[in-house]
Amino acid sequence: MAHAGSRLEAFLVPAARKLPSNSAYLAHLAASAGDPDLIRLASNENTEPPSPRVREALESAFLDANLSPPPSPPLQLALAERHGVEPSQVLVTAGSTEVIDAVFRTFLRAGSEVVLPDPSWPVYRRRLDALEARVVDVPLGADDGGFHYDADRLLAAITGETRLVVVCSPNNPTGNAMETADVKRIADTGFPMLLDAAYADFDPARDPMHLVHEYDNVIVTRTFSKAYCLAGVRVGYAVGAAAALDYVDRFLVPGSSVSSPALHAGLAALEDEAYHRHQIERITGERERLLPLLRELGLRAYPSAGNFLALDCSERANGAAGLAASVLMHGVVVRPLGSLVRISIGRRHENDTLLLALARVVEAEGTS
């Protein structure tokens, strides 16, 4: 068997040896699954269930579960109407992760240059490394008021070799959003721009969706995982120029993307605007309540425009991983990402349990 394994190694592409394990990246989910009593504040999920309409839609999905979904499902048409675009300008996928990966593969290959803010969602780097793309990191600015994008630095990083610019706004895991004027400055360069707006529901004043009416080089991606409570169903989409999305669509496997039940669930969630609005108001209200309380504990917490808050642990003895491990001992799962601990906004009682856990950790550190 060892001989067979070594023979297999000879056929692997270089990235297969270098990419980190997915199981390690998803360890927080494994921890949560192992103990249903743990409070899950690690995955930027919504800890409330979806709209009751989703239950009805999933039950009715049984009736056509034996059939492949149509190429232009009702959800695509509803999203086109919602955003004031043609159906050909909407691409529905199994979560926004799928379409983001397809955008990468549309514009990039081994050695291609991509401009990427740092820090940002770690999955970008994993997928770009899989393509062996050449990443040009552009550090975010940071001060006591939090992280911020430096549009001048991003623009300076764009060269004649650039093939794609990636911006996540609000940014995961730092929580800062890019101002619309700065987004337009980057779009004005004409280079392809992927604008990941997974958290834009929680920052409506800077929702970038209107830019697809002005720029044919901008692709905006969205997800139903956050404000629509459908992380487990996997529904996302992209909006952009029809010609651009036609190319992106070619990098999806025909007929094996988003499932029929997911399409039913997504449409039901989209149509229950009152429930969607309730989730946004609940989460943003809790987010603003939590920030000063975290700071009162002596933690360096940053403002956020998403459904999460970030703690800077760069000066803590055991770093972000140490703080997350200590909080886990008190029954709450949070996510260490580099020097940050990212805390998803849960329900009020879950957030109160988090605060109590952090208070106990801070107190224990003070007496050790």
N, C-alpha and C positions, 0 to 999 in steps of 0.2 A: 504493500500500500504506500509506503514511503516513496518507492520508485515512481509509482503512478502519480503521486502528488507533485514530485519534483518535475516530472514531465509536463504536467499541467501548467506549472509555474512558467515554463518556457514560452507558453502561448499567450500569457496575460499581457494586456496593455499596461504601460507603466503606471497609469493612474490607479489601476486595480490594487497595486501593492501599496500605494501611498495613501489612499483614502482611509479616513478613520472609520471605525465600526459604527454602523447605525444604531446598534444596541447600546453602545456607550452614550451616544447622543440622546437617546430616548430613555435613559435610565430613570428619569423622573417619572415617566409614565409607568414603568415597571414597578417602581416603588408604590405608586398610587394604586395600581391594580392589585398589589399584594395585600393591601389593608384598606378595605372600603370605608373604614372609620376615619382615615386621614382626610384632612381638608386640602383639596387640590387647588393651589394657587401658583402653579408652576408653568402652565401651558397656554396662558392667555385664552383659555376657554371661558365660556359663560357658564357659571355654576347653577344657573336656573335652567329649567327645561324649556324646550321650544314652545312656540304658540300652540294652543290646543288644536288649531287648524292643521298643524303638522301631523298630529296623531291620526286625524281623520284621513289626511292625504296618504300617509303610509299604509293605513288599512286598505284604502281603495287601490293602492298600487299593487296589491296582491292580484288584482284582476288582469293586469297586463304584464306581470313579472315574467311571463314566458316569452314576451316579445321584445325585440330590440327597439330602443327608443328612436324616434325620427331624427333626421339630420338637423331639422330646425324645430326644436321642441317649443311648446308654449312658453316655457320659462325664458327662452331666448327672445321671443317676441315681446313678452312683458317687460324684460329689461331694456329692450330697444325703445319701447314706448316711455319707460320711466326716465331714460336719459336723453330722449329726444334725438335718437339716431336711427339709422336703417338697421334692420336685422342682420345684414351682412357685416355690420360694424361691431357685433357682439359675438364672442366665442365663449361658450359655457363648457367648463371642464371639471374634473374631479378635484376640487379645491383649487385655490389660486396657485399653489405650488406647482401643479402640473403645467399650467400655462406659462408660468415664469420659466420653468425649465425648457419649454418649447421655444420661448422667445430667445433664450440663450443659444439654443441649437440653431435657430434661424439665422442669427447674425454672427456667431462665433465658431471658431474651430481652433485647433491646436496653434498656439502662438498669437492668436488674435488679442488685441488690446481692449480691455474694458475698464472703465473708470468706476470705482466703487468707494463710497464713503466708509470710514472705519472709526468706531465699530458700527456694525449693522447686523442684520439677521444672519446668523452663521450658515444657514443653508445656502445662501448665495455662494459663499466661498467653496462649499463642498461640491456644488454642481459645476462651478467654474473650474475647479481643480479636476473634476472628472473629464471636462472638455480640454484640459491642458491649456486653458486660456491664460493670457498674461494680464494679471490684475495690477492696476495702478491704484494704490490706496491713497485716499484723501482724508486725513484725520479730521474729525469733528473738532470744533472749538469747545472749550469747557471752562466754566467759571462757577462761582457760588450760586449763580442763578440757573445752572444746568448746562446741558449740551446745546450746541447750535451748529447749523450748517454754515460753512464759509463758501458762499457761491463763487467768490473770486478765485479761491483755491481750486474749486471744481472746474471752473472755466480754464484756468491755467493748466490743468492736468490734461485737457483735451488736446490731442495732436492730430496730425494728418493720418496717423496710424489707428486712431480710436475707431472702434466699430460699434460700441454701445456704451451708454451712460446709464447707471442704475441709481435710482433714488427711492428710498423708502420714507414716506411721509404720511403720518407721524412715524418716526424711526423706531424700529425694534432693535435693541432693547433700551435705548436711551430716552425715548419719549418725545423728543423734540420734533417739530414740524418745520418744513421749509416754507418760507413766505411765497405767496403766489408770484410776486414780481420776480423773485429769484428763480423760480421754476421756469418762468417764461424766458428769462435770460439764457438759461441752458437750452431750452427748446429752440430758441432763435438761432442757435448754431447750426441747426439742420441735421445734427447727428442723431441717430436712433436713440430714443430715451425710453427706458422702462421705468414707469412710475408706479411703485407698489403702494397702493392706497388701502391696505388691509384694515387700517385703523381709522380711516377718514370719517367713518360714522360718528366718532367721538370728537371730531374737530371740524364741524360743519362749516365754520367760517373760512376754512382753507381747503375745502373739498376741491380736488383738482379735476374733477370729471369734465368740467366745461372746456378744458383745454383741448379735448379731442375734436371740438368744433373749430378750433383755430389752427391746429398743427397736425399734419399727416405723419410726422415722425415720432409722435408720442403715443405710447401704449399704456393705458391705465389698467391695473389689475385690482380686483376686489374679491372679497370672500364672504361667505355666509357663516363662517365659523365663530364670529365674535358677537356682533349685535343681534344676529338672527339665531344664535344658540344652536348651530348645526355643525359643530366641529366633528362629531362622529359620523356625520352623513357624507361629508366631503363634497361641497359645492362651491365653486368659484367661477370667475369669469374675467374676460378682458374686453376692453372697449378701445377702439382705435379706428384708423382708416381701414376700409374694407380690403384694399389691396394688401396692406401689411398683414392683416389677420388671415388672409387667404394663405400667405406664405407660412405663417406660424401654424396654422391648422394642418399643414402638410407634415409637420413634425409630431403630430399626435397619431397614435395608432387608430386607424379607421374603425369606428364601431365599438371601441373598447375603453372609452373614457368614462364620463359621468354616467351613473346607472339610472335606470328608469325610476326606482324609488327615490333616488336623490333629486331627480328633476321634479317629481311630484311634491316632495318636501320643500324644495326651494321655492317653488311657485306659491305654495300655501303660506310660507313664511313671508314672502315678499308682499303678499296681498293683505297681511295683517299689520297694517302700518301703525295702529295704536299700540300693539304689543312691542313692535320694533322701537317706537318712540319711548315707551316705558323703560325698555332695557337701557337705552342711551341715557335717559335722565337718571335712572337708578345708579348706573355705573359711574357716570361723571360726578354725580353728587357724592358717592362714596369715595371716589378718587380725591376730590377736594377736601373731604373730611379727614382722610387718612394722612395726607401730606404733612400738615403741621403736627399731628400726633406722633408721627415717626420722628420728626425733628426734635420734638420734646424729649424723646428717649436718647437724644444725643447722636442719632444716626444721620448720616449725610444722604438725605433723600432729595431727589431731583423732581421738579415739576414735569408733568407728562400730558400729552394731548391724546394718549391712547387709553386702553383699558387696563393699564398696568402702571406701576411706579418702579423706579430703579434706585437702589442703594449703592453708593460708592464704597467699596470695601478695600480700596487700594492701600489704605493705611492701617487696616486691621491685621493683627498678628497672624490669624489663620485665614485671612482672605475671604473671598466670596464663598468658596467651597466650605470653609469652616463654619461660616455663619449659617449657611443652608443646612449643614449637617446638624448644627445645634438646634435650629428651629424644628427640624424633622423629629428630634427627640421629644418635642412638645406637641406632636401630632399635626404639623402643618408642612406641606411640601411647597418649597419655593425654588426658583431656578438660578443657579450660579452660571453666569456667562462672562468669562474673563474676570475682570476685577469688579464686576457688578453683580448684584443679586436682583433679579427681576421678580416682582411680586404682582401677580394678576389680581385684579379687583374682584373680590367675591361678594357674597351677600353680607349684610351688616353683621350678623352673628359670626360669620366666618372671619371677617376682617377684625372683629373684636378679639376673637381667639388668637389671631395672628399677633395683634398688639400685645396681648398678655404673654404670648410665647417670647416675643422679642424683649419685652420688659424683663422677663425671667433670665433670658440669656445675658442681657446687659448687666443685670444685677449680679449674676454669677461671675461675670468677668471682672466686675469691680471688687469682688471679695476674694478673688483667686490670687 
